[in-house]
Amino acid sequence: MCGRLLFFLIGMYAGVVANQQYQMPNAPTPSEAWERAAARFEKYKREHPCEHKPPHSSFYDNPEVKDIIDRLKSLERRRRSEAREDN
């Protein structure tokens, strides 16, 4: 406990000294910080629209891949139904 208090006091002292030696701006209130962050996020969304494209879309168009995926889905359904019957 004393160690934490000591480090807290050292940090406070360092902050006071830094504030006296350098011109530091006042920290914004949490609501102001949230508003700034939200504004930056909205600005970023406007400047960088989402252009999501599925990766390797031609890969999933391959008939062999479609067949494998369908077989895996049927296997999963079968295993789940067997697990329900066991319970």
C-alpha positions as CSV (number, residue, x, y, z in Angstrom):
1,M,0.0,0.0,0.0
2,C,2.8,2.4,0.9
3,G,4.6,1.7,-2.4
4,R,1.5,2.6,-4.4
5,L,1.0,5.8,-2.5
6,L,4.7,6.7,-3.0
7,F,4.5,6.2,-6.7
8,F,1.2,8.1,-6.9
9,L,2.8,11.0,-5.0
10,I,5.9,10.9,-7.2
11,G,3.6,11.0,-10.3
12,M,1.6,13.9,-8.9
13,Y,4.9,15.8,-8.1
14,A,6.2,15.1,-11.6
15,G,2.9,16.4,-13.1
16,V,3.0,19.6,-11.1
17,V,6.7,20.3,-12.0
18,A,6.0,19.6,-15.7
19,N,3.0,21.9,-15.6
20,Q,5.1,24.7,-14.0
21,Q,8.0,24.3,-16.4
22,Y,6.1,23.9,-19.6
23,Q,3.0,25.4,-21.0
24,M,0.6,22.4,-21.0
25,P,-3.0,22.7,-22.2
26,N,-5.8,21.8,-19.9
27,A,-7.1,18.3,-20.2
28,P,-10.6,18.1,-21.8
29,T,-13.5,16.8,-19.8
30,P,-14.6,13.2,-20.6
31,S,-17.7,14.5,-22.5
32,E,-15.5,16.8,-24.6
33,A,-13.1,14.0,-25.3
34,W,-15.9,11.7,-26.3
35,E,-17.4,14.4,-28.6
36,R,-14.0,15.0,-30.3
37,A,-13.5,11.2,-30.8
38,A,-16.9,10.8,-32.2
39,A,-16.4,13.7,-34.6
40,R,-13.1,12.3,-35.8
41,F,-14.6,8.9,-36.3
42,E,-17.5,10.4,-38.4
43,K,-15.0,12.4,-40.4
44,Y,-12.9,9.2,-41.0
45,K,-16.0,7.3,-42.1
46,R,-16.9,10.0,-44.6
47,E,-13.4,10.2,-46.0
48,H,-12.8,6.4,-46.1
49,P,-16.0,4.7,-47.2
50,C,-16.2,1.0,-46.7
51,E,-15.5,-1.0,-49.8
52,H,-15.9,-4.5,-48.5
53,K,-15.3,-7.2,-51.0
54,P,-15.3,-10.8,-50.0
55,P,-11.8,-12.2,-50.1
56,H,-11.1,-14.6,-53.0
57,S,-14.7,-14.4,-54.3
58,S,-13.7,-16.6,-57.3
59,F,-12.5,-19.2,-54.9
60,Y,-16.0,-19.8,-53.6
61,D,-17.4,-19.9,-57.1
62,N,-15.4,-23.1,-57.8
63,P,-17.8,-26.0,-58.1
64,E,-15.4,-28.3,-56.1
65,V,-15.3,-25.9,-53.3
66,K,-19.1,-25.5,-53.2
67,D,-19.4,-29.3,-53.1
68,I,-16.9,-29.5,-50.2
69,I,-18.7,-26.8,-48.3
70,D,-22.1,-28.4,-48.8
71,R,-20.7,-31.8,-47.6
72,L,-19.2,-30.1,-44.5
73,K,-22.5,-28.5,-43.7
74,S,-24.4,-31.7,-44.1
75,L,-21.8,-33.5,-41.8
76,E,-22.3,-30.7,-39.2
77,R,-26.1,-31.1,-39.3
78,R,-25.8,-34.8,-38.9
79,R,-23.4,-34.6,-36.0
80,R,-25.5,-32.0,-34.2
81,S,-28.6,-34.2,-34.7
82,E,-26.8,-37.2,-33.3
83,A,-25.6,-35.2,-30.3
84,R,-29.2,-34.1,-29.6
85,E,-30.3,-37.7,-29.8
86,D,-27.6,-38.8,-27.4
87,N,-28.7,-36.3,-24.8
